[in-house]
Amino acid sequence: MSDGLRQKILASSVYVVGRQILGIALSFLSLIVFYRYLTPAEFGIVAVAQGTWTFLGMIAVLGVDGYLIRLKALPDRSDLNALFSALIAVILLIYTGVFLSADLIAEFGNHADIGPVIRFVGISFIFKQFGLIGRTILEKEMRFRELSIIELVSQLAYYLVAIPWVMLGGSYWGIVAGTMVSTMITSIYTYAAHPLALQFRIDVQSLVINLKKSLSYQLTVCTWHLRDMLIPLILSRLGGVEVAGVVSAATQVVTKLTFFRSVIWRVSLSALANLQDDPERLCRAISKGVLYQVMFVGGILTFSAPLMPWIVPLLGEKWLGVLPIYPILALTVVTNSTFSMHVAALYGNGNNTQVNHFHIANVVTVIAITVFALPLLGTSGYLLGEILALFSYFILNRHVKTHFGTVSYGTAARLFAYSLPALLTPLVTSAPLAALAVLLTGLLTAADRNTRNAISASFSEVLGSLRKDK
């Protein structure tokens, strides 16, 4: 990877990470309020609705966002208008179907309130669809500073609506209303930045050509996001909305802590596409990305783990079930972040089918084990599925090795292994034993000179990019 490209990638990431850092305190404040005022069952109702729409929203975008980002030059205005029109038509069609079948989804999820919530949550995704192409173009132009500002504004709007609403007794409707307002603000801005028109006379041949290129990519994305819909629904069906709520709460904690995961993913998707002609440089870039993910994503989850047994009880006894879930989800998130570099490289080379091999193996493993083990083991049955699904990442490594070459995991693997004692502390009930685990992580990391030097060099690279950008 050239110095100029690396600098631009790192600097672009920092703008988004900076916005996330400014919003992260408020984000956790909102979670604390929600956990104090909502029950796991109420949280589970929202989780089922949002999980369903996350999957359906992935179908609705038709892969247009990833397709446009990977293009070297954007299509002409007429083609963009045609894509925009197709996106709006699809989301309205899907929303109509969900609106009519919401009561059936609620019946499957074992709670009548899921029906009305899922109808209202869908409105946010209609707003999101209007701003999708504009946002994608802004990302392609790497106007992350601009995006960061509007995202911070929309995030603040979410808190200003959701937190008071929940505290005043509005239950989960505060979350739904806040999400709608936040999404509307972002979509209005991104649409205004690159306004497009509904086009009723469309060049069907051109539209089909563009959609064929995007749908191959989106098929693999939709396969992965089956998790977002099926896990909450299955947990709700087999264990009740309370189980779905506790798992969703733990998932949100991990997601909020690793706020920059999506930043690194979006930037790496574009960056690694530029290195397809040089497999050796591509493998070096993946190796560097793997280390970054373990350092930053793994680091913050590891540092937070020992605090969880102190923080979670403050939210009330009803949320103690989050503790045994956190370390397992953290383990899966670090692994997924690490191998997201492999996924980005394969996508950039058009190897969508190979990525889908991994997605299918992972999703089928989680769902199948959960269905069979949850009735026997409770929440531990779902966690067992997540652990066994980790073996599916060998598929990604094999495909990358076949198409590009060997990726170096040495330093990243050692750092990941050193972090495990501290990462697993929420499973330990003894405070002295937990302290010993944290100490062990620190000593192992400090004793490995090569790992220390690699961490120092990586931090220097990021800080150096910031200084150059200024």
C-alpha positions as CSV (number, residue, x, y, z in Angstrom):
1,M,0.0,0.0,0.0
2,S,1.5,3.4,-1.0
3,D,2.2,6.0,1.7
4,G,-0.2,8.4,0.1
5,L,-3.1,5.9,0.0
6,R,-2.3,4.7,3.6
7,Q,-2.2,8.2,4.9
8,K,-5.6,9.0,3.2
9,I,-7.2,5.9,4.5
10,L,-6.0,6.4,8.1
11,A,-6.9,10.1,8.1
12,S,-10.3,9.4,6.7
13,S,-10.9,6.8,9.3
14,V,-9.9,9.2,12.1
15,Y,-12.6,11.7,11.1
16,V,-15.3,9.1,11.6
17,V,-13.7,7.7,14.7
18,G,-13.5,11.2,16.1
19,R,-17.2,11.7,15.6
20,Q,-17.9,8.4,17.3
21,I,-15.7,9.2,20.3
22,L,-17.6,12.4,20.8
23,G,-20.9,10.5,20.7
24,I,-19.8,7.4,22.6
25,A,-20.4,9.0,26.1
26,L,-24.0,9.9,25.2
27,S,-24.4,6.5,23.6
28,F,-23.6,4.8,26.9
29,L,-25.7,7.3,28.8
30,S,-28.7,6.3,26.6
31,L,-28.0,2.6,27.2
32,I,-27.9,3.1,31.0
33,V,-31.2,4.9,30.8
34,F,-32.8,2.2,28.7
35,Y,-31.5,-0.6,30.9
36,R,-32.8,1.2,34.0
37,Y,-36.2,2.0,32.6
38,L,-36.9,-0.9,30.3
39,T,-37.2,-4.6,31.1
40,P,-35.5,-7.3,29.1
41,A,-38.8,-8.2,27.6
42,E,-39.3,-4.7,26.3
43,F,-35.8,-4.6,25.0
44,G,-36.4,-7.9,23.3
45,I,-39.5,-6.6,21.4
46,V,-37.3,-3.8,19.9
47,A,-34.5,-6.3,19.2
48,V,-36.9,-8.5,17.1
49,A,-38.3,-5.6,15.2
50,Q,-34.9,-4.0,14.5
51,G,-33.3,-7.3,13.7
52,T,-36.0,-8.1,11.1
53,W,-35.6,-4.8,9.5
54,T,-31.9,-4.9,9.5
55,F,-32.1,-8.0,7.3
56,L,-34.9,-6.7,5.1
57,G,-33.1,-3.4,4.8
58,M,-30.0,-5.3,3.4
59,I,-32.2,-6.9,0.8
60,A,-33.8,-3.5,-0.1
61,V,-30.4,-1.8,-0.9
62,L,-29.8,-4.3,-3.7
63,G,-26.0,-4.1,-3.1
64,V,-26.0,-0.6,-4.7
65,D,-23.9,0.9,-1.9
66,G,-21.1,-1.6,-2.1
67,Y,-21.2,-1.7,-6.0
68,L,-20.9,2.1,-6.3
69,I,-18.0,2.3,-3.8
70,R,-16.0,-0.4,-5.7
71,L,-16.5,1.4,-9.1
72,K,-13.6,3.5,-10.3
73,A,-16.0,6.0,-11.8
74,L,-19.7,6.6,-10.9
75,P,-22.4,5.8,-13.5
76,D,-24.0,8.8,-15.3
77,R,-26.9,10.8,-13.8
78,S,-29.5,8.8,-15.7
79,D,-28.2,5.5,-14.4
80,L,-28.1,6.9,-10.8
81,N,-31.7,8.1,-11.1
82,A,-32.7,4.6,-12.3
83,L,-30.9,2.9,-9.4
84,F,-32.5,5.4,-7.0
85,S,-36.0,4.7,-8.4
86,A,-35.5,1.0,-8.1
87,L,-34.4,1.4,-4.4
88,I,-37.5,3.4,-3.5
89,A,-39.8,0.9,-5.3
90,V,-38.2,-2.1,-3.5
91,I,-38.3,-0.6,0.0
92,L,-42.0,0.4,-0.4
93,L,-42.8,-3.0,-1.7
94,I,-41.1,-4.7,1.2
95,Y,-42.6,-2.3,3.7
96,T,-46.1,-3.1,2.4
97,G,-45.4,-6.8,2.8
98,V,-44.2,-6.4,6.4
99,F,-47.0,-4.1,7.3
100,L,-49.5,-6.7,6.2
101,S,-47.7,-9.7,7.8
102,A,-46.6,-7.9,11.0
103,D,-49.1,-9.8,13.2
104,L,-47.8,-13.1,11.9
105,I,-44.2,-12.1,12.8
106,A,-45.5,-11.1,16.2
107,E,-47.1,-14.5,16.7
108,F,-43.9,-16.3,15.7
109,G,-41.9,-14.1,18.1
110,N,-44.3,-14.9,21.0
111,H,-45.4,-11.3,21.8
112,A,-48.3,-9.3,20.3
113,D,-46.5,-5.9,20.7
114,I,-43.9,-6.9,18.1
115,G,-46.5,-6.2,15.4
116,P,-47.0,-2.5,15.8
117,V,-43.3,-1.9,16.7
118,I,-42.1,-3.6,13.5
119,R,-44.5,-1.4,11.4
120,F,-43.1,1.8,12.8
121,V,-39.4,0.7,12.7
122,G,-39.8,0.1,9.0
123,I,-40.5,3.8,8.4
124,S,-36.9,4.6,9.4
125,F,-35.6,2.3,6.7
126,I,-37.8,4.1,4.1
127,F,-36.0,7.3,5.1
128,K,-32.7,5.6,5.0
129,Q,-33.3,4.4,1.5
130,F,-33.8,7.9,0.2
131,G,-30.3,9.0,1.4
132,L,-28.5,5.8,0.5
133,I,-26.9,6.7,-2.8
134,G,-26.0,10.2,-1.6
135,R,-24.3,8.8,1.5
136,T,-22.4,6.2,-0.6
137,I,-21.1,8.9,-3.0
138,L,-19.9,11.0,0.0
139,E,-18.1,8.0,1.3
140,K,-16.6,7.3,-2.1
141,E,-15.4,10.9,-2.2
142,M,-13.9,10.3,1.3
143,R,-15.8,13.3,2.6
144,F,-15.8,11.7,6.1
145,R,-15.4,15.0,7.9
146,E,-18.7,16.2,6.5
147,L,-20.4,12.9,7.2
148,S,-19.1,12.9,10.7
149,I,-20.7,16.2,11.5
150,I,-24.1,15.3,10.2
151,E,-24.0,11.9,11.9
152,L,-23.1,13.5,15.3
153,V,-26.1,15.9,14.8
154,S,-28.4,13.0,14.1
155,Q,-27.0,11.0,17.0
156,L,-27.7,14.0,19.3
157,A,-31.2,14.2,18.0
158,Y,-31.7,10.6,18.7
159,Y,-30.8,11.1,22.4
160,L,-32.9,14.2,22.8
161,V,-35.9,12.3,21.6
162,A,-35.3,8.8,23.0
163,I,-34.0,9.4,26.5
164,P,-36.7,11.8,27.7
165,W,-39.4,9.7,26.1
166,V,-38.2,6.5,27.8
167,M,-37.8,8.3,31.2
168,L,-41.3,9.7,31.0
169,G,-42.8,6.2,30.7
170,G,-42.9,5.9,26.9
171,S,-41.2,2.5,27.1
172,Y,-39.6,1.2,23.9
173,W,-41.5,3.7,21.8
174,G,-38.8,6.3,22.7
175,I,-36.2,4.2,21.0
176,V,-38.4,3.8,17.9
177,A,-39.2,7.5,17.7
178,G,-35.5,8.5,18.3
179,T,-34.4,6.2,15.5
180,M,-36.9,7.7,13.1
181,V,-35.9,11.3,13.8
182,S,-32.1,10.4,13.6
183,T,-32.5,8.5,10.4
184,M,-34.6,11.3,8.8
185,I,-32.0,14.0,9.6
186,T,-29.1,12.0,8.1
187,S,-31.1,11.0,5.0
188,I,-32.3,14.5,4.3
189,Y,-28.7,15.8,4.4
190,T,-27.2,13.0,2.3
191,Y,-30.0,13.2,-0.2
192,A,-29.5,17.0,-0.5
193,A,-25.8,16.5,-1.0
194,H,-26.5,14.4,-4.1
195,P,-30.2,14.9,-5.0
196,L,-31.7,12.3,-7.4
197,A,-35.0,12.1,-9.1
198,L,-37.6,9.3,-9.4
199,Q,-37.4,8.2,-13.0
200,F,-40.5,6.4,-14.4
201,R,-39.1,6.0,-17.9
202,I,-36.1,3.8,-17.3
203,D,-33.5,2.2,-19.6
204,V,-34.2,-1.3,-18.4
205,Q,-31.2,-2.8,-20.1
206,S,-28.8,-0.4,-18.3
207,L,-30.6,-0.9,-15.0
208,V,-30.4,-4.7,-15.2
209,I,-26.7,-4.5,-16.0
210,N,-26.0,-2.3,-13.0
211,L,-28.2,-4.4,-10.7
212,K,-26.6,-7.7,-11.8
213,K,-23.2,-6.4,-10.8
214,S,-24.5,-5.2,-7.4
215,L,-26.8,-8.2,-6.6
216,S,-24.0,-10.7,-6.6
217,Y,-22.3,-8.8,-3.8
218,Q,-25.6,-8.2,-2.0
219,L,-26.5,-11.8,-1.9
220,T,-23.5,-12.6,0.3
221,V,-24.3,-9.6,2.5
222,C,-27.9,-10.7,2.9
223,T,-26.8,-14.2,3.8
224,W,-24.7,-12.8,6.7
225,H,-27.5,-10.5,7.9
226,L,-29.9,-13.5,8.2
227,R,-28.3,-13.6,11.7
228,D,-29.8,-10.2,12.5
229,M,-33.3,-11.4,11.8
230,L,-33.2,-15.1,12.8
231,I,-31.3,-14.9,16.1
232,P,-33.7,-12.5,17.8
233,L,-36.7,-14.3,16.3
234,I,-35.5,-17.7,17.3
235,L,-34.4,-16.6,20.8
236,S,-37.8,-15.0,21.2
237,R,-39.6,-18.0,19.9
238,L,-37.8,-20.6,21.9
239,G,-36.7,-18.7,25.0
240,G,-39.1,-15.7,25.2
241,V,-38.6,-12.0,24.5
242,E,-36.7,-11.7,27.8
243,V,-33.9,-13.9,26.4
244,A,-33.9,-12.0,23.2
245,G,-33.7,-8.8,25.2
246,V,-30.7,-9.8,27.3
247,V,-28.8,-11.1,24.3
248,S,-29.6,-7.9,22.4
249,A,-28.4,-5.8,25.4
250,A,-25.1,-7.6,25.5
251,T,-24.8,-7.2,21.7
252,Q,-25.4,-3.5,22.0
253,V,-22.7,-3.0,24.7
254,V,-20.2,-4.8,22.5
255,T,-21.3,-2.8,19.4
256,K,-21.1,0.5,21.2
257,L,-17.6,-0.3,22.5
258,T,-16.3,-1.2,19.0
259,F,-17.8,1.8,17.3
260,F,-15.0,2.1,14.8
261,R,-15.4,-1.4,13.4
262,S,-17.7,-0.2,10.6
263,V,-15.3,2.7,9.9
264,I,-12.4,0.3,9.3
265,W,-14.6,-2.0,7.2
266,R,-16.0,0.7,4.9
267,V,-12.5,2.2,4.3
268,S,-10.8,-1.1,3.8
269,L,-13.4,-2.2,1.3
270,S,-12.5,0.7,-0.9
271,A,-8.7,0.6,-0.2
272,L,-8.1,-3.1,-0.7
273,A,-10.0,-2.9,-4.0
274,N,-7.1,-0.7,-5.2
275,L,-4.5,-3.4,-4.5
276,Q,-6.0,-6.3,-6.5
277,D,-3.2,-6.1,-9.1
278,D,-0.5,-6.7,-6.6
279,P,-1.2,-9.8,-4.4
280,E,2.0,-9.4,-2.4
281,R,1.1,-5.8,-1.3
282,L,-2.5,-6.9,-0.8
283,C,-1.4,-9.6,1.7
284,R,0.8,-7.2,3.5
285,A,-2.1,-4.8,3.8
286,I,-4.4,-7.5,5.1
287,S,-1.7,-8.5,7.6
288,K,-1.5,-4.9,8.8
289,G,-5.3,-4.6,9.0
290,V,-5.5,-7.8,11.0
291,L,-3.1,-6.3,13.6
292,Y,-5.0,-3.0,13.7
293,Q,-8.3,-4.9,14.4
294,V,-6.8,-6.9,17.2
295,M,-5.1,-3.9,18.7
296,F,-8.1,-1.5,18.6
297,V,-11.2,-3.7,18.6
298,G,-9.7,-6.4,20.8
299,G,-8.0,-3.8,23.0
300,I,-11.1,-1.9,23.9
301,L,-13.1,-5.0,24.6
302,T,-10.3,-6.5,26.7
303,F,-9.9,-3.3,28.8
304,S,-13.7,-3.1,29.3
305,A,-14.2,-6.8,30.3
306,P,-12.9,-6.5,33.9
307,L,-15.2,-3.5,34.4
308,M,-18.4,-5.4,33.4
309,P,-18.9,-7.2,36.7
310,W,-18.9,-3.8,38.4
311,I,-21.0,-1.9,35.8
312,V,-23.8,-4.4,34.9
313,P,-25.1,-4.8,38.5
314,L,-25.6,-1.1,38.7
315,L,-28.2,-1.4,35.9
316,G,-30.3,-3.8,38.0
317,E,-30.5,-7.5,38.7
318,K,-32.7,-8.0,35.7
319,W,-29.6,-7.5,33.4
320,L,-27.1,-9.8,35.2
321,G,-27.6,-12.2,32.3
322,V,-25.5,-9.9,30.2
323,L,-22.3,-10.9,32.1
324,P,-21.8,-14.4,30.8
325,I,-22.8,-13.3,27.3
326,Y,-20.3,-10.4,27.0
327,P,-17.0,-12.3,26.8
328,I,-18.3,-14.8,24.2
329,L,-19.8,-12.0,22.0
330,A,-16.5,-10.0,22.4
331,L,-14.6,-13.1,21.3
332,T,-16.7,-13.5,18.2
333,V,-16.6,-9.7,17.4
334,V,-12.8,-9.6,17.6
335,T,-12.5,-12.6,15.3
336,N,-15.0,-11.2,12.9
337,S,-13.2,-7.8,12.8
338,T,-9.9,-9.6,12.2
339,F,-11.2,-11.5,9.2
340,S,-13.2,-8.6,7.8
341,M,-9.9,-7.7,6.0
342,H,-10.1,-11.0,4.2
343,V,-13.7,-10.4,3.2
344,A,-12.9,-6.9,1.9
345,A,-10.1,-8.3,-0.3
346,L,-12.3,-11.1,-1.7
347,Y,-15.1,-8.7,-2.4
348,G,-12.6,-6.3,-4.2
349,N,-11.5,-9.1,-6.4
350,G,-15.1,-10.1,-7.3
351,N,-14.9,-13.4,-5.3
352,N,-18.4,-13.0,-3.9
353,T,-19.2,-16.7,-4.0
354,Q,-16.2,-17.5,-1.9
355,V,-17.3,-15.0,0.8
356,N,-20.7,-16.6,0.7
357,H,-19.2,-20.0,1.5
358,F,-18.1,-18.5,4.8
359,H,-21.4,-16.7,5.4
360,I,-23.5,-19.8,4.9
361,A,-21.2,-22.0,7.1
362,N,-21.3,-19.4,9.9
363,V,-25.0,-18.6,9.8
364,V,-26.1,-22.2,9.5
365,T,-23.9,-23.3,12.4
366,V,-25.2,-20.6,14.7
367,I,-28.8,-21.1,13.8
368,A,-28.7,-24.9,13.9
369,I,-26.9,-25.1,17.2
370,T,-29.2,-22.5,18.8
371,V,-32.4,-24.3,17.7
372,F,-31.2,-27.6,19.1
373,A,-29.3,-26.4,22.2
374,L,-31.3,-23.4,23.4
375,P,-34.2,-25.5,24.8
376,L,-31.7,-27.7,26.7
377,L,-29.1,-25.2,27.8
378,G,-30.9,-21.8,27.8
379,T,-28.8,-18.9,26.7
380,S,-25.7,-21.1,26.9
381,G,-27.1,-23.0,23.9
382,Y,-26.9,-19.9,21.7
383,L,-23.4,-19.0,23.0
384,L,-22.3,-22.6,22.1
385,G,-23.5,-21.9,18.5
386,E,-21.5,-18.7,18.4
387,I,-18.3,-20.5,19.6
388,L,-18.6,-23.4,17.1
389,A,-19.3,-20.9,14.3
390,L,-15.7,-19.5,14.8
391,F,-14.4,-22.5,12.9
392,S,-16.0,-21.2,9.8
393,Y,-13.3,-18.5,9.5
394,F,-10.9,-21.1,8.3
395,I,-12.8,-21.0,5.1
396,L,-11.9,-17.3,4.6
397,N,-8.3,-17.9,5.3
398,R,-8.2,-20.8,2.7
399,H,-9.8,-18.6,0.0
400,V,-7.5,-15.7,0.6
401,K,-4.5,-18.0,0.5
402,T,-5.7,-19.5,-2.8
403,H,-6.4,-16.2,-4.5
404,F,-3.7,-13.9,-3.1
405,G,-1.2,-15.6,-0.9
406,T,-0.3,-16.1,2.8
407,V,-1.4,-13.6,5.4
408,S,0.8,-13.1,8.4
409,Y,-1.0,-13.6,11.7
410,G,2.0,-13.9,14.1
411,T,1.9,-10.7,16.1
412,A,-1.9,-10.3,16.0
413,A,-2.4,-13.9,17.1
414,R,0.0,-13.5,20.0
415,L,-1.7,-10.3,21.1
416,F,-5.1,-11.9,20.8
417,A,-4.0,-14.9,22.9
418,Y,-2.5,-12.6,25.6
419,S,-5.8,-10.7,25.9
420,L,-7.9,-13.8,26.5
421,P,-7.4,-14.0,30.3
422,A,-8.7,-10.4,30.8
423,L,-11.4,-10.8,28.1
424,L,-12.9,-13.7,30.0
425,T,-13.0,-12.1,33.4
426,P,-16.8,-11.5,33.4
427,L,-17.2,-15.3,33.6
428,V,-15.2,-15.3,36.9
429,T,-17.1,-14.7,40.2
430,S,-14.0,-14.3,42.3
431,A,-12.5,-10.8,42.4
432,P,-9.0,-11.9,43.2
433,L,-9.0,-14.5,40.4
434,A,-10.3,-11.8,38.0
435,A,-7.5,-9.4,39.1
436,L,-5.0,-12.2,38.5
437,A,-6.3,-12.8,35.0
438,V,-5.9,-9.0,34.2
439,L,-2.4,-9.1,35.6
440,L,-1.6,-12.2,33.5
441,T,-2.7,-10.4,30.3
442,G,-0.5,-7.4,31.2
443,L,2.6,-9.4,32.0
444,L,2.3,-11.6,28.9
445,T,2.0,-8.5,26.6
446,A,4.8,-6.7,28.4
447,A,7.2,-9.7,28.2
448,D,6.9,-10.0,24.4
449,R,9.3,-7.5,22.9
450,N,8.2,-8.1,19.3
451,T,4.6,-7.6,20.2
452,R,5.4,-4.4,22.1
453,N,7.4,-3.0,19.2
454,A,4.7,-3.9,16.6
455,I,2.0,-2.1,18.8
456,S,4.2,0.9,19.1
457,A,5.0,1.1,15.4
458,S,1.3,0.8,14.5
459,F,0.3,3.6,16.9
460,S,3.1,5.8,15.5
461,E,1.8,5.2,12.0
462,V,-1.7,6.3,12.9
463,L,-0.5,9.4,14.8
464,G,1.9,10.2,12.0
465,S,-0.9,10.1,9.5
466,L,-2.9,12.6,11.7
467,R,0.0,15.0,11.9
468,K,0.6,14.9,8.1
469,D,-3.1,15.5,7.5
470,K,-3.1,18.6,9.6
